[in-house]
Amino acid sequence: MTNGRPGRGADQFPLRLPPGLRDRIKAHADAQGRSMNAEIVRILEREFPEPWTLEERVDQLHGLLTMLGHAAPKDSADEIIKHVHETLTAIATGRTTDVDEDTRGDILRGLARWDLEGQGIPAFILRSRP
């Protein structure tokens, strides 16, 4: 991994490319307005993203659902929110199989933080709706 320093202080890896690939990378990077290095790193980051914790992912879903609740038509947003909530509840309660107890606990804590109420719709969404 990197040592956190950009540029010359970052990890370096010599790489042999098949004939013609360097030219294709260069042309693509130029078309995107990036250096070859930046384009290669962007593609590698897309293909090998940093892992996230379950708690981080649940929090990210919370944020996305909040935005959805503000932007989408009420019925559509509520239906999506309901299905996400049902899925997370199924994981937390054991209805979804092949999930370990630690994961179930993480999901349950995430749901508790959302202060759920009503028809399976998180309170933070209900409070933001007209």
Order of alpha helices (4+ residues) and beta strands (2+ residues): alpha-alpha-alpha-alpha-alpha-beta-beta-alpha
